[in-house]
Amino acid sequence: MPVERRQGKAGGASRANTAQAANASDTHATDAPARESQATAEALGVPDALEAAPNAAAPAGAASYDVRVRLRDGDTPVFGPGRLTLLRAIEATGSISAAARRMGMSYRRAWLLVEAMNHEFREPLVTRHIGGVSGGGAQLTPFAQNLTAHYDTLLREIRSLLDAHVPTFDAYLKGGKAVDPDEA
């Protein structure tokens, strides 16, 4: 997950800014899927992409954080940022295949993810309509809409908590404010 620092909501980050922010920070190669997921969310016009990259890299001496929340059923991951992005793409396009194309994912991979989600949860998350004059399609169930809303709320609350503590960690950094961290 790219490094993030909340500094207001002045528009979404461009793909170039997202890449610069990721390169300027101490991210790992494993964060590439998260950056791609964010770029896809931006391309889809997903509002307030919650696991998003910042508009610009945090300056030296300014603390920031990484967050990636994945829900598990025992040891099995069942929901996280990638699946959320897929669901939002399906909602935006009305189609699993169109969502897969927008995400740069194979249709088979998207279909398998949808099948897994439909199997792992108490109720299906996506309903499919086969063929016909309109060519079929897919849509999120009310259950999926509730799940994504609760997930979004969880992430907002986590971000709020982390944002409140970031100034404390600024004081610990070499280039940070010369203030006693316990008074920050």
Secondary structure, DSSP 4 states (H G I P E B T S, - for coil): ---B------SPPPHHHHHHHHHHTT--GGGHHHHHHHHHHHHHT-TT-TTPPPSSPPPTT---B-----EEETTEEEE-HHHHHHHHHHHHHS-HHHHHHHHT--HHHHHHHHHHHHHHSSS-SEEEE--TTTT-EEEE-HHHHHHHHHHHHHHHHHHHHHHHHHHHHHTTSTTS-SS-GGG-
